[in-house]
Each structure stands twice: as C-alpha cells, then as structure tokens.
C-alpha cells in the first residue's frame, strides 16, 4: 500500500466483511495490521475526514472529527467460533495491560473476540468499545492500526497458543480467498449476454420444450394448484403446507427420489434464477463473486446463491468454459461426509466399506437390496436410495422424514435405518455420544480449534452433523492453502471440491500434484485416512456442465440455439 494523505473522498465503507476502501481499493483489516502507517497532517482539513471500517452490514470502526476533537466508536461484531467467551475475556482483559496505553478511557467491554473473527466472522454477539473526546487530532490510519493491535492482544491474552495459530491461519486463508475471488472463472460471454438481454425469450423456449402441454407451467409461470394436480395424478405422496398445498421447499428433496420431478425442479430453479441471477464479469471477462469464507457455524463458505455460478442450477455451468490454451479441472472428494464420519466415529466397518469402493452400493448389498454382482449402472435406483439413507443418518433424520424423501412407507423407512444401524453400530453410538458431550460441555470443536457454542435450543440434528461438516471445512481450507502455496491456479473452493485452471501443456502434472495435496489434506485431519477423489476435466470448446444434466443442451444450450436461429 502506498502512503499518502487521506482526503474525504479517499476512504469509504467497504461492502465486504472486515473491509474498507482506500482510494477505491478494497482492503482487509489484516492488511492494515501488516502493512502501513500512513501519515496525514494534523490540520483543520482533518475535521472533514470520515472513516468507516465495515464488518458485513455492521460498522466495527467509525471515527469522525469536529475541529480538533475526535469522537471514536468501535463496534466489533465477532464470534469466537460460536463460543460465548464474554465473561472469560472480560476477566482476562482486566488482568492485562493491553488497553492501558490505548488513548485515555477505552472501555473494556468486549464480547467473544478471536483473531480470526476480527475481520472475517459474521454472526454472534456485538461488542462495543467506546472512547469519547480526545484532546488532540489523531491520525486515522494510526487509530485503525492501534485498534487492530488491541484486538490482537486480546486474542493473545485469551486464546491458547494453538488456537491463536489456528485463528491466524484462518485469517490468512481469508486473504488467499480474496486473491482467488479476483482471479475469476472463465466464461462464455456471449451466452451470459443472452441471459441478461433475452431471458424472457429464453425462458419461453425452455417451458415450451419441457412442458408443452402446460401441465405445471400455465402461461409461462409455475402454477401451484396445477402442480398439486400433477403430483396427485402421478401417485406421489407429496408433503403439504398447513394450507393443504404442495410444500415447494421440499421439491428439491422429492426430485431426488422421483425422476418425474427432476425436470420440473430444474425448471422451477431456473424460473427464479434467470430473473434473480446477478452474475458479474471482471475486466478480463471472467465471472467473479464473493466466496465468503468462514461464514457458517461449521466454517464453510457461504457464497451468494445468485451471484456465484456454481451456486446456481447446474445448467448454468454451461457458462463456464476454458479459455484458449487452457484446461479446467475439478477435483471432488468422493462421499467425503461418509469418510469423515467413518473416521470420527471409529466405525471400522464403515472405514473398510469406504476404502473398498462404492459405499452406497456396498450398503445395498449388505442389506440384501441388490445382488452381489450389482453395479452402479445396473442398479442405479437402489444405489440412490441407499445414498439417501446415508444422508438421512448423517443429518439425523428420522423415520418420517426418510419415508417422505423415498416415497415409501414408515415401515420400509424404519427397516432401512435399522439395517444401517446393524451394519454400522459404532456410528450411531458416536452420534449419541456427541449429543451427550455437547450438552455437558456446551460446545463442540474440531482438532483445528473451530468450535460452536451449544445451548438448550441447539437441535440434536445440528449436533450430529456439525462435526462432520466442520472437519470437511478444515480439510478444504488446508487443501486450498496447500494448492495455492504450491503455485496451482485455484479458481474456486466448492462444498467438497476445488476448481482449478491450467495450461493444456501442464495440466496432467498439475492434476497429479493437486490430487496428492488434496488427499494429504484429508489425511492430515483424518488420522492418515485417505479420501478418494473424482476428476472432471474440461477442455476448450467444452463446458463445466455435467453430461448427465438434462439442461446441458436442452435447457440453456438448445434454447440459445433457438434464439440465435430466430
């Protein structure tokens, strides 16, 4: 960062958490910590300067001047990984002198502070550190730097050294993600322009192609009562709202069990997303979006569902295509959550089944649902059913929810869950122990130090699944960091996968290198247990949209062809 004298137009509020803008450039609070001491003159001009450092929608630092008097207010919207450490931190602060030299009467009222959350966490309590009039002008950038130092001292006073190191690493990860965001994802610009300018005509072609008889879409719009008649005629026991109409929040889950609903669900998602999508290009005509690291209680990313191309319906992935001379590849952890659960629970049978091959097909054979020579191709429906059973167990679903998802009786759902418990009893015992531990200790934490506060309102389903998701986030963070440190071109972290870009000449070497680093990242947090990887490779002229997605050609592709032909 260059030095200079702040003017009233130089500083502005940032629109990302933990950021401010300096002369139009986004900066993180950690950038202030690590970089500059900007000089500014203590003159009458100073009274016109206003400075805000925003934290999401909240202001964590705000100063304005009146002549040579300064009103300063700091509001830190932070969480110590979900753990309520208010009393502990207040007590620690009273025992340290970290505030003593910080101006005159800075309040010690602080709540739930950790180094990682100073700039990057979004939820939980609000801490206010207030200081009234100062006797002389203070350099604004120095104020910001001192504030950062104070928070760092609080973290050092309260957090154990291992937690502090982990918190610092997470802060560094957020900065790596910022670089990745700026890199962008290569895009079919012409197709994106059509989505922006011809979305109405595109949508009309989609509906005419997939619902020509207007069974669900009447005059181009989803008709809820028509949909109710459709599922009733199809014999689907579809969940209802209190008003007696189909619950559209369940449409995605129901589409997984009833193929007849898949196209309707895709159209339903496209209906809103074609109108609400906010895909943006940078100056290099590449898609950019906020990836929002560490934004959930499990430490996962939470990018916007309408501005991140991978958060939209899969047909939108046909927008993603390599530039000339480049290759895209996505490495995806296979059944990551099952593998993590196998290790955390110590369930040896589940570990053996995961390492053996297709865990869902293995389970189907164990409960006698398919013959021993069954394959993914020969018994896809049964395999999908067993995958749903695994998801139900890992997310703590009960018999009723599983029966609804599978469209089966409660008796059949109960038998499937009993079969799972019989084959993997240690996993079920571990889930019960996790709930008991969380209730007693009022928190859960991973080996990395990421934790969540637990109270009486925390649902058992959350407690069962939280360790699996949080460790998955730990694995992905390490994988991204290691790949970035190795010089690989990371384009985006996904839920349990990473997207890369490489030159055609080097892509085989880079794929092997990335595979090794991602497997090692999993082994690091899973006691040397390896997670398998799937690889999707995309060459110029191809798109990232999966070949098994109906919309690859018939949705966006075919409709665009129709538009071009008119």
C-alpha positions as semicolon CSV with decimal commas, in nm:
position;residue;x (nm);y (nm);z (nm)
1;X;0,000;0,000;0,000
2;X;0,127;0,339;-0,084
3;X;0,147;0,619;0,165
4;X;-0,049;0,936;0,132
5;X;-0,269;1,192;0,298
6;X;-0,629;1,075;0,340
7;X;-0,889;1,304;0,192
8;X;-1,260;1,288;0,246
9;X;-1,308;1,107;-0,086
10;X;-1,029;0,852;-0,028
11;X;-1,181;0,648;0,249
12;X;-1,517;0,480;0,211
13;X;-1,711;0,198;0,363
14;X;-1,625;-0,145;0,225
15;X;-1,902;-0,376;0,109
16;X;-1,736;-0,696;0,228
17;X;-1,700;-0,809;0,584
18;X;-1,397;-0,670;0,758
19;X;-1,306;-0,434;0,477
20;X;-1,269;-0,069;0,399
21;X;-1,193;0,108;0,075
22;X;-0,882;0,319;0,035
23;X;-0,887;0,520;-0,287
24;X;-1,137;0,273;-0,432
25;X;-0,934;-0,038;-0,342
26;X;-1,078;-0,299;-0,106
27;X;-0,856;-0,377;0,191
28;X;-0,890;-0,614;0,484
29;X;-0,828;-0,519;0,843
30;X;-0,534;-0,761;0,839
31;X;-0,385;-0,556;0,556
32;X;-0,387;-0,257;0,792
33;X;-0,223;-0,466;1,062
34;X;0,051;-0,599;0,840
35;X;0,126;-0,305;0,619
36;X;0,115;0,067;0,662
37;X;0,145;0,362;0,888
38;X;0,004;0,630;0,664
39;X;0,093;0,987;0,751
40;X;-0,156;1,267;0,748
41;X;-0,127;1,624;0,858
42;X;-0,292;1,735;1,182
43;X;-0,461;2,032;1,027
44;X;-0,803;2,188;1,009
45;X;-0,869;1,979;0,700
46;X;-0,874;1,680;0,929
47;X;-1,217;1,771;1,061
48;X;-1,375;1,684;0,727
49;X;-1,245;1,329;0,720
50;X;-1,482;1,045;0,789
51;X;-1,366;0,687;0,813
52;X;-1,561;0,363;0,842
53;X;-1,438;0,007;0,857
54;X;-1,732;-0,221;0,793
55;X;-1,793;-0,571;0,905
56;X;-2,064;-0,718;0,685
57;X;-2,355;-0,485;0,741
58;X;-2,208;-0,364;1,069
59;X;-1,960;-0,088;1,136
60;X;-1,671;-0,204;1,352
61;X;-1,479;0,119;1,341
62;X;-1,615;0,464;1,286
63;X;-1,447;0,797;1,350
64;X;-1,546;1,145;1,262
65;X;-1,389;1,471;1,361
66;X;-1,512;1,804;1,479
67;X;-1,229;2,050;1,458
68;X;-0,954;1,909;1,675
69;X;-1,186;1,690;1,879
70;X;-1,247;1,329;1,777
71;X;-1,546;1,111;1,850
72;X;-1,448;0,747;1,820
73;X;-1,673;0,446;1,835
74;X;-1,573;0,090;1,770
75;X;-1,826;-0,188;1,731
76;X;-1,684;-0,537;1,686
77;X;-1,931;-0,790;1,551
78;X;-1,740;-1,104;1,630
79;X;-1,764;-1,464;1,742
80;X;-1,505;-1,688;1,897
81;X;-1,612;-1,970;1,665
82;X;-1,957;-1,964;1,816
83;X;-1,832;-1,988;2,175
84;X;-1,964;-1,733;2,424
85;X;-1,645;-1,619;2,597
86;X;-1,778;-1,287;2,727
87;X;-1,704;-1,326;3,096
88;X;-1,378;-1,509;3,034
89;X;-1,246;-1,237;2,805
90;X;-1,359;-0,952;3,028
91;X;-1,180;-1,116;3,319
92;X;-0,865;-1,166;3,114
93;X;-0,872;-0,808;2,988
94;X;-0,882;-0,675;3,344
95;X;-0,571;-0,877;3,420
96;X;-0,375;-0,743;3,125
97;X;-0,247;-0,400;3,035
98;X;-0,335;-0,430;2,665
99;X;-0,571;-0,133;2,692
100;X;-0,370;0,089;2,926
101;X;-0,175;0,271;2,659
102;X;-0,460;0,290;2,412
103;X;-0,563;0,654;2,441
104;X;-0,744;0,753;2,759
105;X;-1,064;0,578;2,862
106;X;-1,126;0,296;2,616
107;X;-1,397;0,073;2,756
108;X;-1,305;-0,286;2,841
109;X;-1,648;-0,412;2,746
110;X;-1,572;-0,676;2,482
111;X;-1,752;-0,989;2,381
112;X;-1,638;-1,309;2,213
113;X;-1,315;-1,198;2,047
114;X;-1,085;-1,417;1,842
115;X;-0,821;-1,310;1,594
116;X;-0,984;-1,493;1,305
117;X;-1,319;-1,330;1,365
118;X;-1,196;-0,972;1,384
119;X;-1,218;-0,936;1,009
120;X;-1,398;-1,239;0,882
121;X;-1,671;-1,380;1,108
122;X;-2,028;-1,269;1,062
123;X;-2,253;-1,394;1,338
124;X;-2,297;-1,387;1,714
125;X;-2,260;-1,114;1,975
126;X;-2,186;-0,745;1,947
127;X;-1,902;-0,586;2,139
128;X;-1,871;-0,213;2,185
129;X;-1,552;-0,033;2,271
130;X;-1,620;0,335;2,309
131;X;-1,393;0,628;2,367
132;X;-1,517;0,984;2,390
133;X;-1,336;1,308;2,313
134;X;-0,966;1,315;2,252
135;X;-0,763;1,619;2,335
136;X;-0,576;1,634;2,007
137;X;-0,605;1,516;1,649
138;X;-0,511;1,153;1,591
139;X;-0,405;1,007;1,260
140;X;-0,692;0,796;1,138
141;X;-0,481;0,521;0,992
142;X;-0,288;0,502;1,317
143;X;-0,615;0,466;1,503
144;X;-0,711;0,174;1,281
145;X;-0,371;0,015;1,328
146;X;-0,387;0,055;1,705
147;X;-0,735;-0,095;1,713
148;X;-0,609;-0,396;1,523
149;X;-0,321;-0,433;1,768
150;X;-0,556;-0,415;2,064
151;X;-0,776;-0,690;1,927
152;X;-0,468;-0,899;1,856
153;X;-0,354;-0,850;2,217
154;X;-0,695;-0,955;2,345
155;X;-0,677;-1,269;2,135
156;X;-0,328;-1,346;2,266
157;X;-0,440;-1,294;2,624
158;X;-0,742;-1,520;2,594
159;X;-0,671;-1,785;2,333
160;X;-0,432;-2,071;2,383
161;X;-0,129;-2,066;2,156
162;X;-0,269;-2,348;1,942
163;X;-0,598;-2,162;1,900
164;X;-0,417;-1,841;1,817
165;X;-0,209;-2,014;1,549
166;X;-0,522;-2,170;1,401
167;X;-0,704;-1,836;1,412
168;X;-0,412;-1,664;1,239
169;X;-0,410;-1,936;0,974
170;X;-0,781;-1,886;0,910
171;X;-0,724;-1,514;0,871
172;X;-0,453;-1,589;0,615
173;X;-0,692;-1,827;0,439
174;X;-0,945;-1,549;0,400
175;X;-0,680;-1,335;0,230
176;X;-0,597;-1,624;-0,007
177;X;-0,965;-1,649;-0,092
178;X;-0,969;-1,277;-0,171
179;X;-0,698;-1,336;-0,434
180;X;-0,894;-1,629;-0,574
181;X;-1,208;-1,413;-0,597
182;X;-1,020;-1,156;-0,802
183;X;-0,888;-1,427;-1,036
184;X;-1,235;-1,513;-1,160
185;X;-1,373;-1,805;-1,361
186;X;-1,356;-1,817;-1,746
187;X;-1,694;-1,759;-1,904
188;X;-1,890;-1,788;-2,229
189;X;-1,951;-1,414;-2,253
190;X;-2,193;-1,438;-2,545
191;X;-2,415;-1,681;-2,356
192;X;-2,410;-1,460;-2,047
193;X;-2,512;-1,160;-2,256
194;X;-2,812;-1,357;-2,384
195;X;-2,908;-1,445;-2,029
196;X;-2,908;-1,076;-1,943
197;X;-3,078;-0,944;-2,253
198;X;-3,301;-1,227;-2,377
199;X;-3,402;-1,405;-2,059
200;X;-3,775;-1,378;-2,138
201;X;-3,741;-1,540;-2,480
202;X;-3,502;-1,798;-2,339
203;X;-3,749;-1,888;-2,066
204;X;-4,034;-1,920;-2,315
205;X;-3,833;-2,171;-2,518
206;X;-3,747;-2,368;-2,205
207;X;-4,111;-2,400;-2,099
208;X;-4,233;-2,486;-2,449
209;X;-3,974;-2,760;-2,472
210;X;-4,021;-2,919;-2,128
211;X;-4,388;-2,854;-2,052
212;X;-4,554;-2,817;-2,392
213;X;-4,893;-2,928;-2,254
214;X;-4,877;-2,671;-1,973
215;X;-4,928;-2,933;-1,704
216;X;-4,745;-2,727;-1,442
217;X;-4,646;-2,401;-1,610
218;X;-4,953;-2,204;-1,713
219;X;-4,880;-1,910;-1,941
220;X;-4,510;-1,950;-1,865
221;X;-4,549;-1,935;-1,486
222;X;-4,541;-2,209;-1,224
223;X;-4,897;-2,285;-1,112
224;X;-4,909;-2,434;-0,763
225;X;-5,257;-2,586;-0,798
226;X;-5,165;-2,734;-1,135
227;X;-4,856;-2,884;-0,969
228;X;-5,076;-3,030;-0,695
229;X;-5,293;-3,200;-0,960
230;X;-4,977;-3,325;-1,136
231;X;-4,824;-3,497;-0,830
232;X;-5,164;-3,638;-0,733
233;X;-5,210;-3,790;-1,080
234;X;-4,856;-3,934;-1,060
235;X;-4,938;-4,102;-0,729
236;X;-4,672;-3,913;-0,537
237;X;-4,730;-3,865;-0,164
238;X;-4,602;-3,509;-0,172
239;X;-4,567;-3,312;0,157
240;X;-4,816;-3,030;0,205
241;X;-4,823;-2,695;0,377
242;X;-5,081;-2,621;0,652
243;X;-5,296;-2,473;0,373
244;X;-5,306;-2,812;0,202
245;X;-5,093;-2,713;-0,098
246;X;-4,763;-2,874;-0,202
247;X;-4,465;-2,752;0,002
248;X;-4,225;-2,624;-0,263
249;X;-3,941;-2,614;-0,010
250;X;-3,941;-2,993;-0,037
251;X;-3,930;-3,003;-0,417
252;X;-3,552;-3,047;-0,437
253;X;-3,554;-3,338;-0,193
254;X;-3,852;-3,502;-0,360
255;X;-3,692;-3,471;-0,703
256;X;-3,405;-3,689;-0,580
257;X;-3,647;-3,975;-0,522
258;X;-3,895;-3,922;-0,806
259;X;-3,734;-3,881;-1,151
260;X;-4,058;-3,740;-1,292
261;X;-4,000;-3,432;-1,076
262;X;-3,639;-3,366;-1,178
263;X;-3,713;-3,159;-1,489
264;X;-3,984;-2,969;-1,304
265;X;-3,744;-2,893;-1,021
266;X;-3,476;-2,774;-1,263
267;X;-3,729;-2,552;-1,440
268;X;-3,850;-2,423;-1,104
269;X;-3,497;-2,325;-1,005
270;X;-3,426;-2,173;-1,346
271;X;-3,752;-1,978;-1,331
272;X;-3,635;-1,770;-1,036
273;X;-3,264;-1,778;-1,111
274;X;-3,293;-1,649;-1,467
275;X;-3,462;-1,342;-1,321
276;X;-3,261;-1,306;-0,999
277;X;-2,911;-1,411;-1,107
278;X;-2,651;-1,139;-1,062
279;X;-2,354;-1,292;-1,242
280;X;-2,081;-1,034;-1,298
281;X;-1,768;-1,017;-1,511
282;X;-1,438;-0,853;-1,426
283;X;-1,227;-0,658;-1,676
284;X;-1,093;-0,988;-1,814
285;X;-1,448;-1,114;-1,887
286;X;-1,428;-1,372;-1,610
287;X;-1,703;-1,445;-1,360
288;X;-1,639;-1,304;-1,014
289;X;-1,828;-1,345;-0,687
290;X;-1,778;-1,315;-0,313
291;X;-1,691;-1,660;-0,176
292;X;-1,748;-1,556;0,188
293;X;-1,509;-1,783;0,378
294;X;-1,575;-1,891;0,738
295;X;-1,930;-1,762;0,710
296;X;-2,119;-2,056;0,862
297;X;-2,114;-2,218;1,205
298;X;-1,922;-2,509;1,055
299;X;-1,659;-2,282;0,898
300;X;-1,770;-2,344;0,542
301;X;-1,811;-2,087;0,266
302;X;-2,146;-1,921;0,206
303;X;-2,130;-1,756;-0,138
304;X;-2,439;-1,587;-0,272
305;X;-2,670;-1,832;-0,445
306;X;-2,750;-1,587;-0,724
307;X;-2,407;-1,435;-0,797
308;X;-2,180;-1,743;-0,778
309;X;-2,217;-1,954;-1,091
310;X;-2,158;-2,280;-0,901
311;X;-2,438;-2,189;-0,662
312;X;-2,694;-2,169;-0,942
313;X;-2,875;-2,461;-1,104
314;X;-2,640;-2,697;-1,287
315;X;-2,748;-2,585;-1,638
316;X;-2,581;-2,250;-1,562
317;X;-2,246;-2,430;-1,552
318;X;-2,253;-2,432;-1,930
319;X;-2,139;-2,071;-1,889
320;X;-1,806;-2,199;-1,753
321;X;-1,568;-2,285;-2,035
322;X;-1,186;-2,275;-2,059
323;X;-1,003;-2,004;-2,245
324;X;-0,796;-2,094;-2,548
325;X;-0,490;-2,294;-2,449
326;X;-0,625;-2,366;-2,102
327;X;-0,791;-2,654;-1,923
328;X;-1,027;-2,656;-1,626
329;X;-1,041;-2,944;-1,382
330;X;-1,248;-3,006;-1,071
331;X;-1,130;-3,247;-0,802
332;X;-1,418;-3,370;-0,589
333;X;-1,387;-3,567;-0,265
334;X;-1,588;-3,889;-0,310
335;X;-1,852;-3,939;-0,038
336;X;-1,650;-3,703;0,181
337;X;-1,904;-3,684;0,462
338;X;-1,927;-4,063;0,489
339;X;-1,548;-4,096;0,501
340;X;-1,521;-3,829;0,769
341;X;-1,799;-3,990;0,975
342;X;-1,624;-4,327;0,949
343;X;-1,305;-4,183;1,099
344;X;-1,459;-3,957;1,364
345;X;-1,684;-4,236;1,489
346;X;-1,414;-4,503;1,478
347;X;-1,653;-4,730;1,287
348;X;-1,412;-4,982;1,135
349;X;-1,677;-5,149;0,920
350;X;-1,764;-4,817;0,759
351;X;-1,397;-4,738;0,702
352;X;-1,346;-5,073;0,528
353;X;-1,658;-5,021;0,319
354;X;-1,543;-4,674;0,211
355;X;-1,197;-4,798;0,111
356;X;-1,349;-5,096;-0,068
357;X;-1,523;-4,883;-0,328
358;X;-1,876;-4,752;-0,377
359;X;-2,005;-4,717;-0,022
360;X;-2,371;-4,683;-0,124
361;X;-2,364;-4,994;-0,345
362;X;-2,180;-5,183;-0,070
363;X;-2,455;-5,095;0,177
364;X;-2,722;-5,200;-0,072
365;X;-2,554;-5,542;-0,094
366;X;-2,518;-5,566;0,285
367;X;-2,892;-5,526;0,340
368;X;-2,984;-5,757;0,052
369;X;-3,130;-5,487;-0,166
370;X;-2,917;-5,583;-0,469
371;X;-2,724;-5,897;-0,572
372;X;-2,351;-5,926;-0,509
373;X;-2,269;-5,864;-0,875
374;X;-2,470;-5,540;-0,891
375;X;-2,303;-5,231;-1,035
376;X;-2,376;-4,860;-1,030
377;X;-2,509;-4,889;-1,385
378;X;-2,725;-5,198;-1,331
379;X;-2,886;-5,085;-1,005
380;X;-2,870;-4,705;-1,008
381;X;-3,209;-4,658;-0,840
382;X;-3,122;-4,884;-0,547
383;X;-2,785;-4,716;-0,507
384;X;-2,952;-4,372;-0,499
385;X;-3,193;-4,499;-0,236
386;X;-2,904;-4,612;-0,015
387;X;-2,731;-4,279;-0,066
388;X;-3,043;-4,108;0,067
389;X;-3,038;-4,340;0,369
390;X;-2,678;-4,237;0,444
391;X;-2,768;-3,870;0,411
392;X;-3,062;-3,923;0,647
393;X;-2,839;-4,086;0,910
394;X;-2,560;-3,829;0,889
395;X;-2,809;-3,540;0,912
396;X;-3,002;-3,702;1,196
397;X;-3,328;-3,751;1,006
398;X;-3,595;-3,977;1,146
399;X;-3,826;-4,239;1,000
400;X;-4,094;-3,994;0,888
401;X;-3,854;-3,767;0,702
402;X;-3,682;-4,059;0,529
403;X;-4,015;-4,213;0,431
404;X;-4,117;-3,881;0,277
405;X;-3,790;-3,849;0,087
406;X;-3,808;-4,201;-0,051
407;X;-4,181;-4,209;-0,107
408;X;-4,204;-4,531;0,093
409;X;-4,394;-4,648;0,399
410;X;-4,278;-4,576;0,753
411;X;-4,222;-4,949;0,798
412;X;-3,984;-4,963;0,498
413;X;-3,801;-4,650;0,613
414;X;-3,760;-4,793;0,963
415;X;-3,620;-5,117;0,819
416;X;-3,364;-4,925;0,611
417;X;-3,248;-4,728;0,914
418;X;-3,233;-5,046;1,122
419;X;-3,021;-5,209;0,852
420;X;-2,783;-4,916;0,862
421;X;-2,755;-4,932;1,241
422;X;-2,700;-5,305;1,232
423;X;-2,411;-5,274;0,985
424;X;-2,253;-4,958;1,135
425;X;-2,347;-4,955;1,506
426;X;-2,045;-4,754;1,621
427;X;-2,151;-4,460;1,403
428;X;-2,489;-4,447;1,575
429;X;-2,331;-4,475;1,920
430;X;-2,089;-4,195;1,832
431;X;-2,375;-3,967;1,727
432;X;-2,548;-4,029;2,061
433;X;-2,221;-3,961;2,247
434;X;-2,171;-3,636;2,053
435;X;-2,510;-3,508;2,168
436;X;-2,434;-3,600;2,529
437;X;-2,088;-3,436;2,516
438;X;-2,224;-3,118;2,359
439;X;-2,498;-3,084;2,622
440;X;-2,246;-3,130;2,904
441;X;-1,965;-2,911;2,771
442;X;-2,188;-2,653;2,596
443;X;-1,967;-2,664;2,287
444;X;-1,822;-2,881;2,014
445;X;-1,486;-2,828;1,850
446;X;-1,265;-2,977;1,581
447;X;-0,896;-3,057;1,612
448;X;-0,824;-2,728;1,433
449;X;-0,988;-2,530;1,713
450;X;-1,303;-2,434;1,523
451;X;-1,594;-2,458;1,765
452;X;-1,962;-2,395;1,810
453;X;-2,149;-2,282;2,119
454;X;-2,427;-2,519;2,229
455;X;-2,729;-2,431;2,439
456;X;-3,072;-2,576;2,505
457;X;-3,203;-2,452;2,171
458;X;-2,940;-2,634;1,961
459;X;-3,112;-2,915;1,774
460;X;-2,984;-3,276;1,803
461;X;-2,975;-3,293;1,423
462;X;-2,732;-3,000;1,421
463;X;-2,511;-3,167;1,680
464;X;-2,499;-3,495;1,488
465;X;-2,391;-3,333;1,164
466;X;-2,180;-3,040;1,285
467;X;-1,853;-3,233;1,347
468;X;-1,868;-3,387;1,000
469;X;-1,928;-3,056;0,824
470;X;-1,672;-2,869;1,036
471;X;-1,397;-3,124;0,967
472;X;-1,492;-3,113;0,600
473;X;-1,435;-2,737;0,612
474;X;-1,098;-2,791;0,784
475;X;-0,994;-3,032;0,509
476;X;-1,099;-2,799;0,228
477;X;-0,921;-2,499;0,382
478;X;-0,596;-2,692;0,413
479;X;-0,632;-2,829;0,060
480;X;-0,687;-2,482;-0,086
481;X;-0,397;-2,334;0,112
482;X;-0,159;-2,615;0,016
483;X;-0,255;-2,597;-0,351
484;X;-0,220;-2,218;-0,352
485;X;0,120;-2,238;-0,179
486;X;0,230;-2,490;-0,443
487;X;0,155;-2,239;-0,717
488;X;-0,151;-2,416;-0,856
489;X;-0,416;-2,187;-1,003
490;X;-0,720;-2,230;-0,779
491;X;-1,039;-2,078;-0,922
492;X;-1,291;-2,165;-0,652
493;X;-1,340;-2,384;-0,346
494;X;-1,672;-2,568;-0,361
495;X;-1,854;-2,763;-0,089
496;X;-1,629;-3,068;-0,108
497;X;-1,430;-2,992;-0,423
498;X;-1,187;-2,743;-0,577
499;X;-1,187;-2,596;-0,928
500;X;-0,851;-2,538;-1,096
501;X;-0,717;-2,387;-1,417
502;X;-0,404;-2,500;-1,601
503;X;-0,239;-2,479;-1,939
504;X;-0,302;-2,766;-2,178
505;X;0,070;-2,846;-2,174
506;X;0,094;-2,876;-1,793
507;X;-0,250;-2,997;-1,692
508;X;-0,158;-3,362;-1,632
509;X;0,125;-3,266;-1,397
510;X;-0,094;-3,013;-1,219
511;X;-0,381;-3,260;-1,178
512;X;-0,148;-3,515;-1,021
513;X;0,002;-3,250;-0,794
514;X;-0,342;-3,125;-0,684
515;X;-0,466;-3,479;-0,623
516;X;-0,171;-3,553;-0,399
517;X;-0,216;-3,232;-0,199
518;X;-0,591;-3,282;-0,155
519;X;-0,553;-3,643;-0,041
520;X;-0,282;-3,537;0,203
521;X;-0,502;-3,255;0,336
522;X;-0,770;-3,511;0,419
523;X;-0,517;-3,747;0,578
524;X;-0,389;-3,459;0,793
525;X;-0,724;-3,416;0,968
526;X;-0,842;-3,779;0,946
527;X;-0,560;-3,968;1,121
528;X;-0,397;-4,063;0,789
529;X;-0,724;-4,197;0,642
530;X;-0,735;-4,124;0,266
531;X;-1,041;-3,981;0,093
532;X;-1,082;-4,070;-0,273
533;X;-1,118;-3,811;-0,548
534;X;-1,319;-3,782;-0,868
535;X;-1,179;-3,571;-1,152
536;X;-1,376;-3,368;-1,404
537;X;-1,166;-3,237;-1,694
538;X;-1,287;-2,963;-1,929
539;X;-1,102;-2,870;-2,250
540;X;-1,158;-2,563;-2,472
541;X;-1,489;-2,590;-2,655
542;X;-1,641;-2,787;-2,366
543;X;-1,829;-2,662;-2,060
544;X;-1,833;-2,750;-1,693
545;X;-2,197;-2,859;-1,706
546;X;-2,213;-3,234;-1,626
547;X;-2,302;-3,458;-1,916
548;X;-2,580;-3,624;-1,713
549;X;-2,761;-3,294;-1,662
550;X;-3,057;-3,260;-1,897
551;X;-3,008;-2,888;-1,929
552;X;-2,662;-2,909;-2,084
553;X;-2,806;-2,885;-2,434
554;X;-3,181;-2,887;-2,396
555;X;-3,205;-2,605;-2,143
556;X;-2,956;-2,326;-2,198
557;X;-2,776;-2,473;-2,499
558;X;-3,073;-2,564;-2,715
559;X;-3,272;-2,256;-2,618
560;X;-2,981;-2,031;-2,705
561;X;-2,952;-2,207;-3,038
562;X;-3,320;-2,134;-3,099
563;X;-3,266;-1,769;-3,008
564;X;-2,971;-1,745;-3,245
565;X;-3,178;-1,904;-3,521
566;X;-3,460;-1,650;-3,495
